[in-house]
Amino acid sequence: MLAERNSTLTYAIREIASKAAEAEARGKQVLKLNIGDPLKYPEDFPVPEAFVNGIKNNLHRGFYSPSEGVRELRQAISEWETRKGAGIDPKHVFVANGVSEAVFGLFGVMLNPGDEVVIPRPVYPIYEAYARFFGARPVFYDARNPDVEEVQKLVNARTKAIVVINPNNPLGVVHPAGFVKGLTELGPLVISDEIYDLMTFGVKPVNAGRLADSNLVVLNGFSKVFLAPGYRLGYACFKDAGELEEGFVRYLRSRLCSNTPMQYGAVEAIREGGSWIKETNRKLETRRDAAYEGLRGLGLEVPKPEGAFYIFPGIGGDDLEFALGLIEEEGVAVVHGSGFADPGHFRMVFLPPEEQIREAVERIGRFLERHPEHR
């Protein structure tokens, strides 16, 4: 017999992946634009060589490492964040098995049934799912038109945290410094998810750590900017977050440690300095433009992404029906907007080469011609 809270655990991105796999098993070729994995295109987005070599050179370190993370990596992360102006002390840096684990641990130690967490809409699915898993209630603010005064109206005595995802996944918007700073002045803890922070196009990244010195947790990791999602390394940086930091450390100790050789590899990746980032962003911006112009050409309402590698057009009708139909009829996998708490949209990844993006847009166009209810 499953616990009732199990029903709160939904993750639309992987659920669509299973539907695509089923179609492939029946012999259908599917363009998979549902999962944000740069390593699906290793010719364009390889894992940085320093990262790979750093792991190889440390494979003999198969021991349990400190639950908080190895000292060398915590120091390197502190220096990396300080370069952005965040000024994070290494003793307040903690390594997790990806940002997802950090969110689960944070919510697990801070939320009681009946608490509330203010999160953006659209939102990366784990924030809503994990809040509900621990009995809390997600309360949404509009990520398209972010307004500090509107967020303030959502804050009450039950509010435990305000989440900002910057750049936003799936929307691609980069929230300005004024909005982020305003959130840090509202009172509750702010959790700033910055996993895509250095993947921006024509706008400067905004890092909350340089805007506030207290009541803040900054989340980041090695899956996106460092092009290594399968290595499963993330981190949480605490700035004067009180007893929450102590509670998070207790959680980390209960699950032992993150992968030790991977941590030492990450040290070398940080020390390399990020020489690949400029070229990565150049390729992504070109692909962003191809996706944006193509989808606009279909008559869809499409905000132009300023960061990350997703685009989030609006559609009519049932968005899950759209996503499932698109797999079955045209062999294109995208994720329905309701999976991001924002029905009437779909998320498409623009990591593939331009010719694949154009092919996907063409197939979407054919689907819309047969199903005008989705325009």
Secondary structure, DSSP 4 states (H G I P E B T S, - for coil): ---GGGGG---HHHHHHHHHHHHHHTT---EE-SS--GGGSTTTSPPPHHHHHHHHTTTT--SPPPTT--HHHHHHHHHHHHHTT----GGGEEEESHHHHHHHHHHHHH--TT-EEEEEES--HHHHHHHHHTT-EEEEEESSS--HHHHHHH--TTEEEEEEESS-TTT-----HHHHHHHHTSSSEEEEE-TTTT-BSSS----GGGT-SSSEEEEEESSSTTS-GGG--EEEEEES-THHHHHHHHHHHHT----HHHHHHHHHHHHHT-TTHHHHHHHHHHHHHHHHHHHHHTT---PPPSBTTEE--B-SS-HHHHHHHHHHHH-EE-EEGGGGT--SBEEEE--S-HHHHHHHHHHHHHHHHH-GGG-
